[in-house]
Each structure stands twice: as structure tokens, then as C-alpha cells.
Amino acid sequence: MTKYRCGCYSEEMAHDSFDYTESSEYRNICGRHPSEESANEDHSKCTKMVEVIENARYALSQNMDTDTVACHLTTREVITKGQKDELLKCKSKQLKTRKLINMIVESKNISLHHLRMSLLKAGQPDLLPYISETKQKESNYSGDDEKDARQSSEDRCMIELQGRVFVVVKDFKGQTYINIRNYQTIEGKKYPTKQGVALTLSRWLVLETQKDFIDSVFKLCLTGEQVNEELIHLGGGVYVTLNSKYPTVDVRQFWKPEDKDKPIATKRGIPLNNIKWQKLCDSMKIMRDFVPELNSAVICRNTHNNQMEMFKCSECEPYHIDEDDDFVTQNQEGDFEIMKNILDPDGKSE
């Protein structure tokens, strides 16, 4: 009998003494592997992940913030809530950490990606090299060519990130928007294109609070580490997407069609390479000089009294289904028209 990590197995079939043909019967126990080849492939991947984690066991056991990492691994379904509660009751830190590592290794949902993201969420990026599959060094960005922010006649500021990409602050109908956008030049004047996003102050604040996490994941992507798609919700239909297949920080508007279970990315957004992303991070340090309203602005999610209020908020939960509502929220559809008027008042964009 050949047994795989997921529980699937194959066993040789019994034959009479006159039939010497070798054959086996495969059992798909977990329901995820229709063929023995797929079960064997996942088994090999898990074996390699276990080897990486075992090699890092000492470093993790000495330094890992077990409680915080366990909470994030529970959210990602690597360990169960019962296992997490069992860990939290343990008074010995070393025993607790050893148990958590054993749970990760024995988990049917073992994933280096989930462990990396949990360590980042716990504020322990220094532990990532120990569970690296590539052992490549993170590339460092040099900001020597940083350009100063400059005022324009119609915008509060226009900060160049690289090439045609700028961070521009605009006011529209009493609201302030921080745009990350491609611009084109017509007769010596810059005009915004559709390639980009306009962030409300709340969404910009979320981007600021998530900056370190995004930066850590992005660096993993740049080193060639395997990073599954990671979505960071800024508000409304706007998300930051990170994955190793396309190593950029992609800030984009998402849309959920009625016939789809999950929101899908639209063409309205902008991918940022390493230089653009680092310059965007630098712009966050001076943005309050141009947008003092940020000092008193709050993140929408922090304004709700309870979870029910948050679920009914189209900014915090744009795709939450309410059986009593039969309409599309403005954050899914209206944002496009509002941003079109803000960014292209003269109709000269691409």
C-alpha cells in the first residue's frame, strides 16, 4: 500500500495464480486529488515544505512570537481553533512553540506561504530567511535619485514616481483624493489617463498602515520566493495585489459581476515596480504637508460601533450580500463615474 500525506492511498489488487499483471486501485480520500499523480505531486511538495520547516525549527523555536503567529495561522486554516486554544493554555514558551511547529508540520493545509504571511503579520520579517526555499538575498533600493515634490497650478502636489507615473492630490466636490496615476503630455500640459486609482483619505490611511506588510511581501516576490496571491483591501472596490508571478505592487479597482462568486480585477489600476513603490512609500512621509486633512481623517473601519454596522458599510464590505438590498453599491459602480469626472474634466485622457 502507498499512502499519501492527505490520506489518499493506493493498494495492489489481488490476482489469481495464473494472472501476473500488476495493477493497483487508488482511493481519493481527501476529495482533492482525482488521480494518484496529483496526490503524489502534492505529497512531494509537502515533504519539501516539511524539510524546510524542520531545518528552521531551532531558529523558530527560539524567536517566534507563538501566540500571534498561531492566531494568524488559524485565520488561514493551517491549524484549527481548537489547536490554537490548546496552545494558548500552555505556559511554557518553548513547549508552546514546539507544539505549534509540530502542528504546522502535521497540518493537511501546510503552506510556507501562510507561515511567511503569519510571520510578517506578527512583525517578524527577520525570520523569513530561515524558511526560504531560494536562499536569495533581498534586493535593496537606493533612493538617491528621489525627486522633490512640486506644486502645480491646479493640483496641491504632483510627485513623480517614475516616468509618466505621478502621485497627485485633487479636490472634487468637497472631497480630497490622492491619485496614483499615469499621465500623458499634450501640448506641454499633463493630463491623467485611465491607468491608475484615486484613493479617498480613508483608503490612503489604510495603505499607510499596511505599507510595511506590503513591502515585506513585495521583497519576497522580488527574491523569487513562491508567494500566492495576497489581497490587501484598501476600501470600497480597491485592493492591493501581490504575487510572485507578477512581482509588482498592483493597486487596482475590483468588480464583482452578479454571476461570479469572487470580485475580479478591472483595467482601472496601476502596477508599481520596485522604484515606483519605494518612491510612493517616501511620498507618504511628506503627504501631510500637502494634505493636512490626513491628520484628522480616520479609517472607515474604525468608525463602526459593531460588526453589523461594518457589514452594511459599502466601503468596508463592498461585496457583502444583504438579502434586503437589491442594488449595486456606489463603491462598486459609482466610483468609476466619480473618478472619471475628477481625473478627466476636459475629456482628454486616454
SVG drawing of the C-alpha trace seen along z (x, -y; Angstrom):
<svg xmlns="http://www.w3.org/2000/svg" viewBox="-35 -78 57 98">
<polyline fill="none" stroke="black" stroke-width="0.4" points="0.0,0.0 1.2,-3.5 -0.3,-6.1 -0.1,-9.9 0.0,-12.7 -3.5,-13.9 -5.0,-10.4 -5.3,-9.2 -3.8,-5.8 -3.3,-3.1 -3.1,0.6 -2.2,3.5 -5.1,5.7 -5.1,9.4 -4.9,11.8 -5.2,15.5 -2.1,17.5 -2.4,17.5 -2.6,13.7 0.7,11.9 -0.5,8.5 0.5,5.7 -2.3,3.3 -3.4,1.1 -6.5,-0.7 -6.3,-4.3 -8.6,-5.8 -9.3,-9.6 -9.9,-10.0 -9.4,-13.8 -11.5,-14.6 -8.9,-16.9 -6.8,-14.5 -8.8,-12.8 -5.6,-11.0 -2.8,-9.3 -0.3,-11.5 -1.8,-14.7 -1.7,-13.1 1.9,-12.2 2.8,-15.7 1.2,-17.4 2.8,-14.8 6.2,-15.7 5.6,-19.4 4.5,-18.9 7.6,-16.8 9.9,-19.6 8.0,-22.1 8.3,-19.9 12.1,-19.7 12.4,-23.5 10.5,-24.0 12.4,-21.2 15.7,-22.9 14.4,-26.2 13.0,-24.6 15.7,-25.8 15.5,-29.5 11.7,-29.4 11.6,-27.9 14.0,-30.5 12.5,-33.6 8.9,-33.1 6.0,-35.1 4.0,-31.9 0.7,-33.4 0.4,-36.0 1.6,-33.6 -0.9,-30.9 -3.8,-33.4 -2.9,-34.2 -2.4,-30.6 -5.8,-29.8 -7.3,-32.5 -5.5,-30.9 -6.8,-27.5 -3.4,-25.9 -4.3,-25.0 -7.8,-24.7 -9.3,-27.0 -9.1,-24.1 -5.4,-23.7 -4.9,-27.4 -6.8,-27.4 -4.7,-24.4 -1.5,-26.4 -2.7,-29.5 -3.2,-27.4 0.4,-26.2 2.5,-28.2 6.0,-27.1 7.0,-29.2 9.4,-26.6 6.8,-23.9 4.2,-26.1 6.5,-26.9 7.5,-23.3 3.8,-22.2 3.0,-24.9 5.8,-23.8 4.5,-20.2 1.0,-21.3 2.2,-23.1 4.3,-20.1 1.4,-17.7 -1.3,-20.0 -3.0,-18.9 -3.1,-22.5 0.7,-23.0 1.9,-26.1 5.2,-28.0 3.3,-30.9 0.8,-31.0 3.7,-30.7 5.6,-33.6 2.5,-35.8 1.8,-35.0 5.4,-35.9 5.0,-39.2 1.7,-39.9 3.4,-39.2 6.2,-41.7 8.9,-39.1 10.3,-39.5 13.8,-38.7 12.7,-35.0 11.8,-34.7 15.4,-33.8 15.2,-30.7 12.2,-29.3 13.5,-30.5 13.4,-28.0 15.7,-30.0 18.1,-31.5 18.4,-34.6 19.2,-37.9 16.7,-40.7 17.5,-43.4 18.0,-46.8 16.6,-50.0 18.7,-53.1 16.7,-56.3 19.5,-58.7 17.5,-59.8 14.5,-60.8 12.9,-64.0 11.3,-66.7 7.6,-67.1 6.5,-70.1 3.3,-72.2 1.2,-72.5 -1.2,-75.3 -4.3,-73.0 -3.3,-70.3 -2.0,-70.5 1.0,-68.4 2.4,-66.3 5.1,-63.8 6.8,-61.9 7.4,-58.2 9.0,-57.2 8.4,-58.1 4.8,-59.1 3.6,-57.9 2.7,-60.5 1.0,-60.9 -1.4,-63.8 -3.8,-65.3 -7.1,-66.7 -10.2,-68.2 -13.6,-67.4 -17.0,-68.4 -15.6,-68.9 -13.7,-65.6 -9.9,-65.2 -8.5,-62.3 -4.9,-61.1 -4.3,-59.7 -1.6,-57.2 -1.8,-57.5 -0.2,-57.5 -0.2,-60.9 0.2,-61.9 1.5,-65.2 -0.5,-67.1 0.9,-70.4 3.1,-70.7 0.4,-70.0 -0.1,-66.8 -3.4,-65.0 -4.5,-62.0 -5.1,-58.7 -7.4,-55.8 -4.4,-53.8 -4.4,-54.4 -6.6,-54.8 -8.0,-57.6 -7.8,-57.0 -10.0,-58.6 -8.2,-59.7 -9.5,-56.6 -8.1,-54.4 -4.8,-56.2 -4.6,-55.8 -5.1,-52.0 -2.3,-52.0 -0.1,-53.7 -0.9,-51.3 -0.3,-48.3 2.9,-49.7 5.4,-47.6 3.4,-44.4 3.1,-45.1 6.8,-46.0 7.9,-42.7 5.7,-40.6 6.9,-42.5 10.5,-41.9 9.7,-38.2 8.3,-38.3 11.4,-40.1 13.7,-37.4 11.9,-34.7 10.2,-33.1 6.9,-31.4 4.1,-33.8 0.5,-33.0 -1.8,-35.9 -2.2,-38.2 -5.0,-40.8 -5.0,-43.8 -8.3,-45.7 -8.0,-49.5 -11.7,-50.2 -14.6,-50.0 -13.5,-48.0 -9.9,-49.0 -7.3,-46.3 -3.5,-45.9 -2.5,-42.6 0.9,-40.8 2.1,-37.6 5.4,-36.1 4.1,-35.5 3.9,-39.3 6.4,-40.9 4.7,-44.3 2.6,-46.2 -0.7,-46.3 -3.2,-48.9 -6.5,-48.3 -10.3,-48.6 -12.1,-45.3 -15.6,-44.5 -18.0,-41.6 -20.3,-40.6 -23.6,-39.0 -22.7,-35.7 -19.3,-35.4 -18.5,-34.3 -15.5,-36.5 -14.6,-40.0 -12.3,-40.3 -9.7,-42.9 -10.7,-45.6 -8.4,-47.6 -8.6,-50.6 -5.5,-50.4 -1.7,-50.6 1.2,-48.2 4.2,-49.6 7.7,-48.3 10.2,-48.4 11.4,-52.0 7.8,-53.3 6.7,-51.5 9.7,-52.8 9.1,-56.4 5.4,-56.0 6.5,-55.0 8.7,-58.1 5.8,-60.3 3.8,-59.0 6.3,-60.8 5.6,-64.2 1.9,-63.8 0.6,-65.5 2.4,-68.7 0.1,-68.8 -2.9,-67.1 -3.2,-68.3 -6.7,-66.7 -5.0,-63.4 -4.1,-64.4 -7.8,-64.3 -9.0,-61.7 -10.0,-58.2 -10.1,-54.8 -13.7,-53.9 -13.5,-50.5 -12.6,-52.3 -15.8,-54.3 -18.3,-51.5 -19.7,-50.6 -20.1,-46.9 -19.6,-44.2 -23.1,-44.5 -22.6,-48.2 -19.4,-47.2 -21.1,-44.5 -23.6,-47.0 -21.0,-49.6 -20.2,-49.5 -16.7,-51.0 -15.7,-48.2 -17.6,-45.3 -18.3,-46.2 -19.4,-42.7 -21.3,-41.7 -24.7,-40.2 -27.7,-41.7 -30.9,-39.8 -32.9,-43.0 -30.9,-45.0 -31.4,-44.7 -28.9,-47.3 -25.2,-47.7 -23.4,-50.0 -21.7,-53.1 -18.3,-51.7 -18.8,-49.0 -20.2,-51.1 -20.4,-54.8 -16.7,-55.1 -15.9,-54.8 -18.1,-57.7 -17.0,-59.9 -13.3,-59.3 -13.8,-59.9 -15.1,-63.5 -12.3,-64.1 -9.4,-63.0 -10.6,-63.9 -12.7,-67.0 -11.7,-68.1 -12.2,-64.6 -8.6,-64.5 -7.5,-61.3 -6.7,-58.1"/>
</svg>
